[in-house]
Amino acid sequence: MPRIDAVIFDLDCTLIHSAPELLRSANAYLETLGRPPLDLPELRGFIGNGVPKLVSRLRTARGMPQTGRPDVARFLEIYQAAPVGQTTLFPGVAAALETLARAGIPMG
């Protein structure tokens, strides 16, 4: 049996379910621009490759030109005002992390 020296996780969408929080932030951002909100299935198609790509996809979906950094900063401002209000752990994550910790396996 191979030995595990350490475990490294990608937090978002691996350990935590943050899509509802991203949806809240995306819709608040779109509201500031007078654009209609997204639903969760539509947003899920935009997640991946970081916030700049998410904002670009939001703008494209709502027929807006790309403006870059100012819009990314605005989205991050909205998201960072309440980043975990609706974020939850996926089922089994807490138990898995506890098991790894008890086994003395470093995690990052």
Rosetta constraint file for C-alpha pairs under 8 A:
AtomPair CA 4 CA 105 HARMONIC 7.39 0.50
AtomPair CA 5 CA 105 HARMONIC 6.43 0.50
AtomPair CA 5 CA 106 HARMONIC 7.21 0.50
AtomPair CA 6 CA 105 HARMONIC 5.47 0.50
AtomPair CA 6 CA 106 HARMONIC 4.85 0.50
AtomPair CA 6 CA 107 HARMONIC 5.80 0.50
AtomPair CA 6 CA 108 HARMONIC 7.99 0.50
AtomPair CA 7 CA 105 HARMONIC 7.14 0.50
AtomPair CA 7 CA 106 HARMONIC 6.40 0.50
AtomPair CA 7 CA 107 HARMONIC 4.88 0.50
AtomPair CA 7 CA 108 HARMONIC 6.49 0.50
AtomPair CA 8 CA 107 HARMONIC 5.60 0.50
AtomPair CA 8 CA 108 HARMONIC 4.65 0.50
AtomPair CA 9 CA 14 HARMONIC 7.30 0.50
AtomPair CA 9 CA 15 HARMONIC 7.59 0.50
AtomPair CA 9 CA 107 HARMONIC 7.65 0.50
AtomPair CA 9 CA 108 HARMONIC 6.27 0.50
AtomPair CA 10 CA 14 HARMONIC 5.91 0.50
AtomPair CA 10 CA 15 HARMONIC 7.28 0.50
AtomPair CA 11 CA 15 HARMONIC 5.16 0.50
AtomPair CA 11 CA 16 HARMONIC 6.19 0.50
AtomPair CA 12 CA 16 HARMONIC 5.46 0.50
AtomPair CA 12 CA 17 HARMONIC 6.83 0.50
AtomPair CA 12 CA 18 HARMONIC 6.53 0.50
AtomPair CA 13 CA 17 HARMONIC 5.39 0.50
AtomPair CA 13 CA 18 HARMONIC 6.61 0.50
AtomPair CA 13 CA 19 HARMONIC 7.82 0.50
AtomPair CA 14 CA 90 HARMONIC 7.77 0.50
AtomPair CA 15 CA 89 HARMONIC 5.89 0.50
AtomPair CA 15 CA 90 HARMONIC 5.85 0.50
AtomPair CA 15 CA 93 HARMONIC 6.15 0.50
AtomPair CA 16 CA 87 HARMONIC 6.69 0.50
AtomPair CA 16 CA 88 HARMONIC 5.56 0.50
AtomPair CA 16 CA 89 HARMONIC 4.32 0.50
AtomPair CA 16 CA 90 HARMONIC 5.48 0.50
AtomPair CA 17 CA 87 HARMONIC 5.65 0.50
AtomPair CA 17 CA 88 HARMONIC 5.29 0.50
AtomPair CA 17 CA 89 HARMONIC 5.93 0.50
AtomPair CA 17 CA 90 HARMONIC 6.04 0.50
AtomPair CA 18 CA 22 HARMONIC 6.25 0.50
AtomPair CA 18 CA 84 HARMONIC 7.77 0.50
AtomPair CA 18 CA 86 HARMONIC 7.19 0.50
AtomPair CA 18 CA 87 HARMONIC 4.72 0.50
AtomPair CA 18 CA 88 HARMONIC 6.83 0.50
AtomPair CA 19 CA 23 HARMONIC 5.99 0.50
AtomPair CA 19 CA 40 HARMONIC 7.45 0.50
AtomPair CA 19 CA 43 HARMONIC 7.78 0.50
AtomPair CA 19 CA 44 HARMONIC 7.02 0.50
AtomPair CA 19 CA 87 HARMONIC 7.59 0.50
AtomPair CA 20 CA 24 HARMONIC 6.23 0.50
AtomPair CA 20 CA 40 HARMONIC 7.22 0.50
AtomPair CA 20 CA 86 HARMONIC 6.07 0.50
AtomPair CA 20 CA 87 HARMONIC 6.81 0.50
AtomPair CA 21 CA 25 HARMONIC 6.25 0.50
AtomPair CA 21 CA 79 HARMONIC 7.79 0.50
AtomPair CA 21 CA 83 HARMONIC 6.81 0.50
AtomPair CA 21 CA 84 HARMONIC 6.75 0.50
AtomPair CA 21 CA 85 HARMONIC 6.97 0.50
AtomPair CA 21 CA 86 HARMONIC 5.38 0.50
AtomPair CA 21 CA 87 HARMONIC 6.01 0.50
AtomPair CA 22 CA 26 HARMONIC 5.89 0.50
AtomPair CA 22 CA 79 HARMONIC 7.30 0.50
AtomPair CA 23 CA 27 HARMONIC 6.01 0.50
AtomPair CA 23 CA 38 HARMONIC 7.25 0.50
AtomPair CA 23 CA 39 HARMONIC 7.42 0.50
AtomPair CA 23 CA 40 HARMONIC 6.46 0.50
AtomPair CA 23 CA 43 HARMONIC 6.47 0.50
AtomPair CA 24 CA 28 HARMONIC 6.16 0.50
AtomPair CA 25 CA 29 HARMONIC 6.10 0.50
AtomPair CA 25 CA 75 HARMONIC 6.97 0.50
AtomPair CA 25 CA 78 HARMONIC 5.92 0.50
AtomPair CA 25 CA 79 HARMONIC 5.22 0.50
AtomPair CA 26 CA 30 HARMONIC 6.13 0.50
AtomPair CA 26 CA 37 HARMONIC 7.83 0.50
AtomPair CA 26 CA 38 HARMONIC 7.66 0.50
AtomPair CA 26 CA 58 HARMONIC 7.62 0.50
AtomPair CA 26 CA 75 HARMONIC 7.16 0.50
AtomPair CA 27 CA 31 HARMONIC 5.95 0.50
AtomPair CA 27 CA 36 HARMONIC 7.80 0.50
AtomPair CA 27 CA 37 HARMONIC 5.00 0.50
AtomPair CA 27 CA 38 HARMONIC 6.34 0.50
AtomPair CA 28 CA 32 HARMONIC 6.46 0.50
AtomPair CA 28 CA 78 HARMONIC 7.23 0.50
AtomPair CA 29 CA 33 HARMONIC 6.85 0.50
AtomPair CA 29 CA 74 HARMONIC 7.36 0.50
AtomPair CA 29 CA 75 HARMONIC 5.90 0.50
AtomPair CA 29 CA 78 HARMONIC 6.98 0.50
AtomPair CA 30 CA 34 HARMONIC 6.33 0.50
AtomPair CA 30 CA 35 HARMONIC 5.10 0.50
AtomPair CA 30 CA 36 HARMONIC 6.66 0.50
AtomPair CA 30 CA 37 HARMONIC 6.42 0.50
AtomPair CA 31 CA 35 HARMONIC 5.57 0.50
AtomPair CA 31 CA 36 HARMONIC 6.86 0.50
AtomPair CA 31 CA 37 HARMONIC 7.09 0.50
AtomPair CA 35 CA 62 HARMONIC 6.81 0.50
AtomPair CA 36 CA 62 HARMONIC 7.67 0.50
AtomPair CA 38 CA 42 HARMONIC 6.17 0.50
AtomPair CA 38 CA 43 HARMONIC 6.32 0.50
AtomPair CA 39 CA 43 HARMONIC 6.32 0.50
AtomPair CA 40 CA 44 HARMONIC 6.13 0.50
AtomPair CA 41 CA 45 HARMONIC 6.80 0.50
AtomPair CA 42 CA 46 HARMONIC 7.13 0.50
AtomPair CA 43 CA 47 HARMONIC 6.68 0.50
AtomPair CA 46 CA 53 HARMONIC 7.95 0.50
AtomPair CA 46 CA 54 HARMONIC 5.65 0.50
AtomPair CA 46 CA 57 HARMONIC 6.02 0.50
AtomPair CA 46 CA 58 HARMONIC 7.37 0.50
AtomPair CA 47 CA 54 HARMONIC 6.07 0.50
AtomPair CA 48 CA 53 HARMONIC 7.50 0.50
AtomPair CA 48 CA 54 HARMONIC 7.16 0.50
AtomPair CA 49 CA 53 HARMONIC 5.99 0.50
AtomPair CA 49 CA 54 HARMONIC 7.47 0.50
AtomPair CA 50 CA 54 HARMONIC 6.34 0.50
AtomPair CA 51 CA 55 HARMONIC 6.07 0.50
AtomPair CA 51 CA 72 HARMONIC 6.81 0.50
AtomPair CA 51 CA 76 HARMONIC 7.89 0.50
AtomPair CA 52 CA 56 HARMONIC 6.16 0.50
AtomPair CA 52 CA 68 HARMONIC 7.40 0.50
AtomPair CA 52 CA 69 HARMONIC 7.79 0.50
AtomPair CA 52 CA 72 HARMONIC 5.71 0.50
AtomPair CA 53 CA 57 HARMONIC 6.11 0.50
AtomPair CA 54 CA 58 HARMONIC 6.17 0.50
AtomPair CA 55 CA 59 HARMONIC 6.19 0.50
AtomPair CA 55 CA 71 HARMONIC 7.10 0.50
AtomPair CA 55 CA 72 HARMONIC 6.24 0.50
AtomPair CA 55 CA 75 HARMONIC 7.36 0.50
AtomPair CA 56 CA 60 HARMONIC 6.16 0.50
AtomPair CA 56 CA 66 HARMONIC 6.40 0.50
AtomPair CA 56 CA 68 HARMONIC 7.62 0.50
AtomPair CA 57 CA 61 HARMONIC 6.02 0.50
AtomPair CA 58 CA 62 HARMONIC 6.34 0.50
AtomPair CA 59 CA 63 HARMONIC 6.13 0.50
AtomPair CA 59 CA 64 HARMONIC 4.88 0.50
AtomPair CA 59 CA 65 HARMONIC 6.63 0.50
AtomPair CA 59 CA 66 HARMONIC 6.63 0.50
AtomPair CA 60 CA 64 HARMONIC 5.73 0.50
AtomPair CA 60 CA 65 HARMONIC 7.03 0.50
AtomPair CA 60 CA 66 HARMONIC 7.55 0.50
AtomPair CA 67 CA 71 HARMONIC 6.52 0.50
AtomPair CA 68 CA 72 HARMONIC 6.41 0.50
AtomPair CA 69 CA 73 HARMONIC 6.08 0.50
AtomPair CA 70 CA 74 HARMONIC 6.24 0.50
AtomPair CA 71 CA 75 HARMONIC 6.13 0.50
AtomPair CA 72 CA 76 HARMONIC 6.15 0.50
AtomPair CA 73 CA 77 HARMONIC 6.11 0.50
AtomPair CA 74 CA 78 HARMONIC 6.40 0.50
AtomPair CA 75 CA 79 HARMONIC 6.16 0.50
AtomPair CA 76 CA 80 HARMONIC 5.76 0.50
AtomPair CA 77 CA 81 HARMONIC 6.25 0.50
AtomPair CA 78 CA 82 HARMONIC 7.45 0.50
AtomPair CA 79 CA 83 HARMONIC 5.40 0.50
AtomPair CA 83 CA 87 HARMONIC 7.86 0.50
AtomPair CA 84 CA 88 HARMONIC 7.98 0.50
AtomPair CA 89 CA 93 HARMONIC 6.33 0.50
AtomPair CA 89 CA 94 HARMONIC 7.38 0.50
AtomPair CA 92 CA 96 HARMONIC 6.12 0.50
AtomPair CA 93 CA 97 HARMONIC 6.11 0.50
AtomPair CA 94 CA 98 HARMONIC 6.16 0.50
AtomPair CA 95 CA 99 HARMONIC 6.13 0.50
AtomPair CA 96 CA 100 HARMONIC 6.23 0.50
AtomPair CA 97 CA 101 HARMONIC 6.08 0.50
AtomPair CA 98 CA 102 HARMONIC 6.08 0.50
AtomPair CA 99 CA 103 HARMONIC 6.24 0.50
AtomPair CA 100 CA 104 HARMONIC 6.41 0.50
AtomPair CA 100 CA 105 HARMONIC 5.46 0.50
AtomPair CA 100 CA 106 HARMONIC 7.81 0.50
AtomPair CA 100 CA 107 HARMONIC 7.97 0.50
AtomPair CA 101 CA 105 HARMONIC 5.81 0.50
AtomPair CA 101 CA 106 HARMONIC 7.25 0.50
AtomPair CA 101 CA 107 HARMONIC 7.96 0.50
